[in-house]
Amino acid sequence: VASLNVSVATGVVLFEAIRQRQLSAAAIKPG
């Protein structure tokens, strides 16, 4: 179960990192 929790946590971290990067790219890109 511990390994599963680590996998889920890693997936959440990666998802958040990608989402933040996309938001930053959208914010930087001129309309």
C-alpha positions in Angstrom: 0.0 0.0 0.0 2.9 2.3 0.7 4.2 1.9 -2.8 0.8 2.7 -4.2 0.6 5.9 -2.0 4.0 6.9 -3.4 2.9 6.4 -6.9 -0.3 8.4 -6.4 1.7 11.2 -4.7 4.2 11.3 -7.5 1.4 11.4 -10.1 -0.2 14.3 -8.2 3.1 16.2 -8.0 3.7 15.7 -11.7 0.2 16.7 -12.6 0.4 19.9 -10.5 3.8 20.8 -12.0 2.5 20.4 -15.6 -0.7 22.4 -14.7 1.3 25.2 -13.2 3.7 25.2 -16.2 0.7 25.4 -18.6 -0.8 28.3 -16.6 2.5 30.1 -16.6 2.9 29.6 -20.4 -0.7 30.9 -20.9 0.0 33.9 -18.7 3.3 34.8 -20.5 1.9 34.3 -24.0 0.5 37.6 -25.3 -3.2 37.4 -25.9 
